[in-house]
């Protein structure tokens, strides 16, 4: 990106703990049999792999557990969303690195051969970087 500013790099991590806590509560508060089976399998796997219960900075951990992560995130983004060409992605906070995207999002916004969102070299790219900075300051 040809800019007259220096992009700021944030130390960020991804955490599945909030979502796992929601699944755990749902599991113990009257969910149906099918939901209990789905959630208990996801939670059991996370319990067996403690690295998934803590904030994750090393994306190789996610690659090792990609199938589990896809099952977990399919609760939020059901397979029908991809079939209907909806746009969605999950990424590291304040970063342009994705960990899970819809097929359409990947096709439109991801640099080929990477998991990084393409940022334009124009005013739009500068606006995106500016908004990312403002978002971090507003936390």
Secondary structure as GFF3:
##gff-version 3
##sequence-region A 1 139
A	DSSP	alpha_helix	17	27	.	.	.	ID=ss1
A	DSSP	alpha_helix	33	48	.	.	.	ID=ss2
A	DSSP	three_ten_helix	50	52	.	.	.	ID=ss3
A	DSSP	alpha_helix	59	64	.	.	.	ID=ss4
A	DSSP	alpha_helix	66	73	.	.	.	ID=ss5
A	DSSP	alpha_helix	79	83	.	.	.	ID=ss6
A	DSSP	beta_strand	89	91	.	.	.	ID=ss7
A	DSSP	beta_strand	98	101	.	.	.	ID=ss8
A	DSSP	alpha_helix	103	109	.	.	.	ID=ss9
A	DSSP	alpha_helix	123	137	.	.	.	ID=ss10
###
